[in-house]
Amino acid sequence: MGAVHIHRVEKLSPEDGWSLICKVVFDEGNEQDARNLRGIGMKIVEKCDGLPLALKTVGGVLRSKEKREGEWNMVLSSPAWSFTKLPNDEMGPLYLSYLDLPPPLKQCFTCFSLFPEDYQIARIAFVDICMAEGFVTSKDDTLLLENVVEGYWKELVQRNFLQPDPEYYDDLRCRMHDLLRSLAQHVAQDECFLGDAQAFARKIKASSSSSSSIKLRRLSIVDENLETIPDLIMEQASLRTLLFFRTPLIHDLPEDLFRKLKSLRVLDLSGTNIDNLPTSLGDLVHLRSLDLRTTPIREIPESIGNLRNLQFLTLDNCEYLHSLPSSVLGLTSLRNLYVEHTPLDGLPMGIGRLQQLHSILGFVVNGSEGGRSRVGDDRKQEHKGHQHGGYCTLEELKSLSQLKFLTLFKLERVSNRAEARAAALEAKPHLVYLLMSCTLPSSSADVQQPRENDYEEEEIKRMGEVIEELCPPPCLEELDIDGYIGYEFPSWMMTPSPSSHRNLRRLDLKNCALCRQLPPLGMLPQLDYLWINGASAITSIGREFLLLGSCCSSYFPKLNTLGFEDMPHWEEWWWGWEEKDNQTTSLLPSLKELSITKCPKLKSLPESLLCRATALKKLRIEDAHDLRQVQNLSSLTELILIRNSSLERVSNFPALKHLDVYGCEKLMHVEGVDAVEHAQLDDREAESLPEWLVGAGEEQSCLMAVLRCLQLHPKKEQPFPSLHKLTLQDKIYHRELPGWPLVQ
């Protein structure tokens, strides 16, 4: 399976191990259960030998059990702890966790044996493989199979088999620890292989010289030097899954490749250098998933129409692909079509006949009148598509009642509001994710500084009417709007109610450069992520953002992440939260992360935020050049300040643990931060540490002398009495006993 990377992990003490178990297993308020089960829990901790991964995965098992001693005893006495046929002694707890998985999930778990080490796995890839391989079934005809697999993904995250990437919302991308990946490979045995072409050749040679033959069903090749697909691969007639990772040199496919691998269910050629496919593609009659993303493919053969079992077609980021063959309309089993960031002129007319479509990511809009907008630079191609009559309009979405994920591009091409209304988005009972995007003018050097001559009043009015008619259904959970050219947001956003958007969890507004007022979003009961980027016409945010005065017990009750970015004219943030409003209502009670970036004219943070956002843990402020002070956030643990040229004072952060400061030349006073343990500074041009760090009157010319000064002063006289780690660009200084400073 390739080289094994050995990573030494420091083991936890029994007490720390028990604390980790408790964090995984018990919800807040269940302290009594934790005390009752501590005795047997410490025995389980001992079995895990202090390994964090083992503690987390076994904790995932315990979380799924009743909080009773008998249930925990069954875990403690499981023979899996001492199973001897594992490749690594540390896998016992992981194997126990695997055995506790429901049977269908056990089979899905083997899919992870096919991904390279430390690979970022997309949830959508896991769903595609599991469904294409037939690992998932449902007795409930009303339940979408995609929902079943997504439920498996979430359970693997909850059980700590997968580690979510925090950069992505809702666990969309995860990584798997190498030990768990090795366990998946062990469970899959000879049905799966992952490695380079030479390792695969050795594997086949070894099996042919032995009495036992391998039953290879799934093959994953990771080989940066591979230029052609070896004959040995084409000889594996029983292959069901063939994946290529990091194989950028593969250019041509053998003409008879698909004739020899007729049993394929999953074929992933993404990231290769192929620019065409042999017509024998049509021979893969069992194929259910075809992935060609990020290839220089120029044309899809008409023979693709023979693939009547194809469910997933992925063509994202194919920069030379401009059209799909009309034969794709014969893909009657197609569930997911992914064509984002591929310069398609449109989708073939008749796409609405594919009634099984569950996702269309990259629906390129064409207008019935050829489109009248001069926004963007694709007018010639747009008219060409219309003249040939080959591209579908929004009306074809009306019949696709199973849609769950939909992204719409080039909405400026929509001819009128009737055409938008024909999409009937509001009647889609399963739609949970929607992106609506307009192409911004390429003629403008800075779309965040809108000029009247960038747009015509007629097209601004028309776009407002179009977005007005694209009202999403109440079941929608995530909404992205990008490049909307209108002075006001649609009425379904400006007059929201808890019932109309009761399920909306994430909202991302990007490049809505002409909108003069943000929509009132404070009443949305499930909203937990809100990001506003490029709202350059906004000068102030006030009471209207919350919809103050309405009968609401809590504003933004579940909002976890809030971000403002690239708002060059935003000056005032004042919510008018009077003391009389505070008696029975709460404001941002769940907010944990706030980011303010490229808002150069913002003068201050609202007082109501400072005293009401009691759950706030992380604050990032970057390029806010009029901001002079940041203070009084009692719960904050991480503060990041970058290039705030007028910032003078930072004060009163009693819980702050981590402080990052870059390019804040005027910062003179940092006070009330006694809990800071790690400070990070940019010292590329500095000859000494800043006065706010070492205290007024200290000798600062010699870095080492300053650090020794910090060591020798009694803690009560130090500006940062809890500081034990100081990072200066690429130097790290630790306070340890007795050797402060210690340079690593």
N, C-alpha and C positions, 0 to 999 in steps of 0.2 A: 504493500500500500504506500510505499515511499518512505522517505526518511522520517525519523521520529525526533521531534524537537523536545529536549528535556528542559523544563522550566521549574526551577526550585521555588516552592512557595513556603513562606514562613507559616508554621503551624500555630493555631490559636491555643491559648490556655483553656482549661476546662470551663472556667467562668465566662470567658469571652465566647467560647463555643456555644454555651447555653444561651447567652444573650443573643447570638445570631439565630439560633433555633427559635427563640421566643419572638424575634422580630419577624420571622417568616410565618410562624404558626398562629400566633395570637393577635387578634385585633385589639385596638385600644379599648380598654375597659374590661379586658378579660384577665386581669392580674390574678384573680383568685384561682382560675384554672391553671395558670402557670405555676403558682405556688403548690397546688395539689399534685401536679405532675412532675415537679422538679426532680424527685428521687429517681424515677425511671428515666426521666429525660437526661440526667447526667450520665446514666449508663449508656444511653444511645450516643451521647456526645463522645464518650470514651471509645465506642465502636468506630466512630468516624475519624479517630486519631488526629483531631485538630485540623483536618483539611477543610478549608472554607467551601470548596465545591461540594464535597460530600455532605457537609452540614446543611448547605442550601437545598440540595436535591432531596435529602432525607427529610428535611423540613417541609418540602413540598408534599411528600408522602403523608407526613403527620398532619398537615393542614387539611388533607382530604378525609381524615379519619375523625370519628367522634372523639371528643375530649374526655375519654375515659381510660382508666389504667389498663383495662383488658385489651382495648384496641392497640394501645401503645406497646403492650407486652407482646402482641402478635408481631409487631414490627421488630422488636428487640430480639425475638427468638427465631426470626426468619433464617432459613439455611443459606440464603443468598449472601449473607455476610462472609461466609467461609467457602463460597463456591470456588473450586480449585482450577477450573478450566478457563479462567480469564487470563488475558495476556499481561495483566498488570495487577499487582496486589492491591493497589489503591482503588480498583474498580468494584470491589465488593458492595459498598454503599450505593454506587451508581447502578449496579446490576439490580439491586433491591428496588431502586426507584423505577427502573425499566419494567421489572416484573409487575409493579403496581399499576402500570398503565392499562387502560381499557384495551381489549384485543385489537380493534381497528387502529388505534393509535400506535400500538406496537409495530404494526406493519408500516404505517406512515413514518415512524421513527427511522426505519432503515434507509429512507430517502437521503438522510443527512450523511450517509456513508459516501455519497457521490460528490460532495462539495469539497473543494480544497481547504487546506489548513488556513484558519483565520479569515475565511471568506465571509463577506457580508451577504447574508441570505435574505432575499426579498420574500415577503409573505406571499406575494402573487406567484413566485416561482414554485414555492412549496405547494400551493393550491393546484397549480397546473399539473405538476408531476403526479401528485396523489390521485387526482381525478383521472388523468390520462392513463395511469396504470390500473385504474379500476379498484383502488384500495378503499373507496368510499361508496357506501350504499345507504339508502334511507327507505324505511318502510312508509314514511309519510310523504305522499306525492306532492303535498303543498310546500314541503321544505326544500329550499334550494340547496343542492349539494355543495355549492360554494360556501354557504353558511355553515354547513357541517364541518368542512375542512378548516375554515377560519376559526371555528370553535376549538378544533384540535390545536391549532397554532397558539391560541390564547391559553389553553391549558398547559402547553409545553412551557410557555413563558411563566405562568403562575407556579409551575413545578420547578422552575429554575433550570430547565434543560436548555433554554435559550436566553441569551443576554441581550436585551434591546439596545439598539443604538440610540442614545438620547437626542441625536440630531433629527430624528424622524418621529412624527406624530403617531400615536396609537400603535406602537410596536411594529411599524411597517417593515423595518429591517432589523435583523438580529444576527448575532454570531453565536457559534457553539464552541464550547471549550474542547480542546484537543482530546482530552480523555473521554468525553462523551461521544465525540466523533469516532474515536477508536472503538468505543463500545458498539456504536452503530455498525461499523465495519465488521466487528467480531460477530454480531448477531446475524448480519447478512451473509456471512461466510462466502462461499464461492459463487453466489448469485450476483455479487457486485464486485467490481474492480475499479480502483482509482490509482492512477499513476501515469508516467510517461510511456511513450511507445516502446522503448527498449525494455522497461520493467514489465510491460504487458507481454512482450515476446518471450521473456524469461519465464513468466508465469505459465504461458501456454506450453512452452517446451517442457517445463517441469511436470506439468500435469499429464502430458502425452507419454512421458517416460515412466510414469507411475501407474499403478493398477487402477487408481480412481480418477475418473474424468470430472472436470468441473462442469457445473451447470450454469454457465454465465448467462445472465439475463440483462444486466445493466452495466454499462461500461462508461467510465468517465476518464477522458484523456487530458492531462495537463502537461503541455510540452511546448515551450517557447521556440524550439528549433525544428519542429515538425513542419514539413513543406507539402507533403502529400499524404493521403490516407493510405496506410499500409494494406497490402493484400490480406494480411492476417486478420485485420478487423473485418474485412468483407467476407471472410470465411465463417464468421460467427452468425450463422443463419438463424439462431434462436434469440438473437438480441431483441429486447423490447425497448430498451432505452439507450441512446447514444448521445453523450454530452461532450463538448469540447470547451476547455477553459484555457485561457492564455495561450492561444495558438494563432498568433497574428500572421504567420507565414503561409498558412494553407490558402492556396489560390484557386486551384482547379479541383473539381470533384470528378472522380472516374465516372464515365458514362453509364457503367453497369452497376454502380454502387447501390442504387435503390432497387434494382432488380434482384440483387443478392440478399438484401436485408429487408425482405418483404414483411417481416413480423414486427417491424418497428412501431411502437406506440408513441415514443417521445424522441424527437430529434432537435438538438440544440447546436447550431452552427454559429452562434453569436460571437462577435469579436474576431472572426476569421476574415480573410481577405478575398473571399469569393465574390465575383461580380455577376455570376449567372448560375442557373441551376439546370441540370439536364432534364429533358422532357420526361425521362423515366420517373420523375417525381410522382407522376400520376399512378405509378405501380404500388405506392405505399398505401394500399387501401385500408390498412388497419391504423394508420397514423392518426393520432389525436392531438398532438402538440408539435408545432413547428416554430422554431425560434431563429430568426435571421437578423436580430437587432444589431446595430452598430457594424454592419457589413457594407461594402461598396456595391451591393446588388443593384442592378439597373432595371431588371425586368423579372417579373414572376411569370413562369410559363403557364399557358392556358390549361395545361394538363392538371393544374392544381384543382380544377373543378371536379376531378375524379375522386377526390379525398372526401367521400361522403361522411366519414367518421371524424373528420377534423373538428376539434372543439376549441383549440387555442391557436391563434395565428399572431405572432409577435414580429412586428416590422418597425419598431422604434429606431430612431436615429439612423435611418438609411438615407444618407444625404444625396444619393443619385437616383432614388426611386421617385418617380413623378406620377405614376398611375398604377392602379390595380387592374388585372384583366377582368372582363365581364364574367368570366367563368366562376369567380368567387361567389357569385349569386347561387351557384349550385351547392355550396357548402351548407347543407341544410342542418347539420349538427353543430354549426359554429356557435360557441357561447361567448368567447372573448376575442375581440379584435383590437390590437394595440398598434397604433401607427403615429404616436406622438413624436414630434420633432423630425418628421419625415416630410419633405416638401411635396406632398400630394396636391394635385390640382383639385381633387375632390374624391368622393366615394362614388362607386358606380350606381347609376340610377337603378332602383329596385332593391336596395339594401334592406328596405323595410319588410321584404319577404322572408328574411332570416329570423323567424319568430323565436328561436332559441337564444338570441343574443342577450347576454347578461351584462356585458361591458363593451363600450366603444370608447376607447381612449384615443382621441385624435380625429373626431368628426370634423372634417373641413367643410364649412358651409358654402353653398352656392345659392344665389338668389334666382328667383323665377324670371326676373328682368335683367339678369346678367350682373346685377349689383351696380349701384350708382355711386358708391362712396369712393372718394379719391384718397381715403386713408390707406396708407401702405403703398407698396410699389409693385403689386401683382395684378394690375388691372388688365394687362394684355392677356395673361394666362387665364384670368377670370372670364373674360369675354370668349376666349377660345373654348373653354369648357362648356359654356352655355350654348355656343353656336353648334357644337357637336351634339348637344342634348344628352351627354353621357353622364352627367353628375347629378346626384340627388340633392334635394332641398331639405329644409327642416321638417317638411310635412311627412317625410318617410319615417320620422321618429314616432309618429302617432300610433302605429301598429305594433311597436316594440314594447309590449307591456311588461316584459321581464327585466327591463334595464335596471341595473343596480348602480353602475358606475358610468358616468358620461362626461366627456370633456369636449367642448365646442370651441372651434377656432375660426377666426376670420368672420366674426359676427357682423362686421361692417358691410358684408356682402348682402345681408338680408334686405330685401327690397322694401318691405312694409310691415306694419304690425300684424296684418292678417296672416302673413307668411309665418311669423313667429308664433302666433296663436295656434297655428295648425300643428305645431309640435306637441301640444297637449302635455307639457311637462307636469302640470299640476295634477294630472290624472295618473301618474306613474306610481303604482302602489309600493314598489320595492326600491325606488331611487334613494340612495343614501349619500352619494357623492356627486357633485356637479361643479364643473369649471366652465365659466363663460369668459371667452377671451376675444378682444378686438386687437387688430394690428395697429400699432401706433405709427405715426408718420415718420418715414425714414428721412424726410427732408429736414426735420428739426434736430439740431445738435443736442438739445436737452429737452426731452419730453416732460421733465419736471418743471419746466418754465413755459407753460402753454401760452401761445400767442394767438390772437384772434385769426390771423391768416393761416394758421395750421388747420383750421376747420371752417366749414361753412355752416351757417345757422341751420340750414335745411338738414344737414346730416347729423348735427347735434340733436335736433328735435327728433329725427327718425330713430337715432340710436336710443334715445330715451324711451320712445314708444316700443321699440323692439324688446329692450330689457324689461319693460313693464309687462309685456305679454309672456315673458319666460319665467313666470312665477313658479318656483319649485313646490313640490307637495309637502305636506306637514311631516312626512316621514324622513325628510332630508336631515342628514347628520353633519355633512361637511360641505361648505360652499366657498369656492374661489371665484373672485371677479377680478379680471386683469385687463387694463387698458380701456375701461369704460369712458366714453366721451359724452358726458352729460353734466349739466349744471347741478342736478339733484339726483339722488339715488331713487330707485323706483318706490312707489307707494307701499308695496309689500315689505319694504325694508324701513321706510320712514314712519309707518304706523304699525309696528309689530305688536303682537300680543302673545302671551304665553301659550295660547292654543295654536296660533297659526304657525309658529316655528318652535314648537315645544320640544323637538328632538335635536335641534341644531346644537352641535358640540364644538365645531371649529369653523371660524370665519377668517378668511384671508382676503383683504382688499388691497389690490396692487395697481399702482399707476392710474388711479381714478383722479386725474390731474385737474379736472375742471370742477369737481364737486365742492361746493362752498360750505357744506355742513355734513358732519358725520351722522349716520343714522342712530336713533336712540336704541341702544342694545341692552341697557341695564336690566330689562325685565326678562330676558331669555333665560329660562330656568336651568338648561343643561349646558350652556356655553362655557367651555373650559379653556379655549384657546382663541385669542383674538390678535391678529397682526395687521397693522395698517402701514402700507409702504407707498410712498410717492403721492400722497395727498397734498400736492403743492399749493392748492388754492385755500387750504385751511389756515386761518390766522388765529383762531381761538377754539377751545373746547370748553363747553360750559354745561349748564344744567340739562340741555337737550340730549346730551350723550347718555344720561341716566334716565331721562324721562321723569325727572323729579316732579312731585305733585300727584303722581298716580298712586293708587292704593296698592302698595307693594311693601312687603315686610323685609325684603332684602334685594339689593341691587347687585348684579353680577354674582349671584350666590355661589356658583361653582367655578368661576373663572380662575384658572390656575396660572396661565401664561398670558401676558399682555405686552405687545411690542408696538412702538412707533418708530418709523424709519423714513429717512429722506423726505422730511417735511420742512422745506427751507423757509416758509413764511409763518410758521406756527410760533406765536409769541406768548399766548396766555393759556394757562390751564387752571381753570377755577370752576368748581362744581357748585358753588353756592350752598354748601352743606351747612345749614344753620343749626344751632344747638337744639332748637325745637324739633328738628327733623331726626335727631339722634335718639330719641327716647325709645322708639319701638322698631326702628329699622336698622339694618346693617349694610355696610358698604364693603365690597370686595373681601368678604370674610375668608375666602379660600385662596387668594392670590399669593403665589409663591415666587414668581419670577417676573420682573419688570425690566424691559429693555427700551432705551431711548437712544437712537442713533441718527446722526446727521440732521439734527434739529437745531440749527445754529442760533436761532432767535429766541428759543424758549428761556424764560427768565427765572422760573421757579417751579417747584412741585407743589401741588395743592395741599393745603394744610389738612384737609379731610383725608387725603391719602396717608399722610404721615401718622395720623392718630388712629385711623380706622383699619388699615391693611395689616392686621396683627399677625398674619401668617406669612408675610413676605420674608423670603430667605435670600434671594439673589437680586441684586440691582446692578444693571450695566448702563452707564451713561457715556456716550462717545460723540465727540464733535458737537457738543452743546456749548457754544462759545459765549453766550450771554449768561449762563448759569454761574452764580457767584458762591452759592453755598448749598450743601447737602447735609441734612441733619435730622435727628429725632425719629429714627426707625428702630424701635426697641427689639424687634424680632430678627433683624437682618443678620445673616451669617457670612455673606459674601458680597463684596463691593468692588466693582471694576470701573475705573475712571480712566478714560483715554482721550487725550487731546481736547480737553476742556480749557480753553485758553484764558478764561476769566475766573476760573474757580479759585477761591481764596480759603474757604473754610469747610472742614468736614468734622462733624461733632455729634456726640451723643448716640453711639451705636454700641450699647452694652453687651450685645451677644455676638458682635462681629468676630469671626475667626480668620477670615482670609481677605486681605486688602491688596488690590492691584492698582498701581498708579503709573500711567505713562503720559508724558507730554503735557503735564499740568504745571507750567512754569510758575504761575502766580500762587500756587497753593502754599500757604504759610502756616496754617493752624489745623492740626489734626488732634482732636481732644475727645475724651470719653470713649476710648476704644481699648480699654484695658484687657479685653479678652482676646485681642488679635494674636494668633499663633504664627501666622505666615504672612509676610509682606513681600510683594513682588514689585520691583522697580525697573525702569528702563534707564540704564546708566551709560548709554553709548557715547554721550557727549558730556557727561558730568564728570567733574574732577573731584567731587566730594558728595557725601550723602546730604540729602536735604535737611534743613534745620528742623522741620516738623518731626523728623524721624529720631534725631539724636538729642533734641532739646536746644533751647537758646543758649548761646555762649559756649558751646562745646567746640573743641578743636576738630575741624572736619577735613583737613587737607589730606590726612592719611587714613585710608579705609580701614586698615588693620588696627590702627590706633583707636579709631572710633568704635570698632566692634569690641575691642578690649575694654574701652570705656563703658560700653553697655554691660559688659560682664561684671565689672568691678563695682559699679554703683549699686547701692541697695535697691531692691525692686520697687520700693515705694517712691523712689526718685526718678525712676525710668519712665519715659513716655509710653513705652510698650512693655509692661512688666511680664506679660505672658509670651512674648515673642521668642520662638525657638528655631525659626527658619526664615532666612532672608535670601531671596533670589534676586540677583542682579544680572540681568541679561542671561548669560550662560554660566554664571557662578552661583553656587548655592552655599550659604553659610548656615550651619546648625548650631544652636545652643545645646551643648551636651555637658555632662559632668565627667571630668572637670575641664574639658578642652575647648571651651568657646573662645575664639572662633575655630571651627573645624571646616576646612575648605574641601569640598568633594568635586 
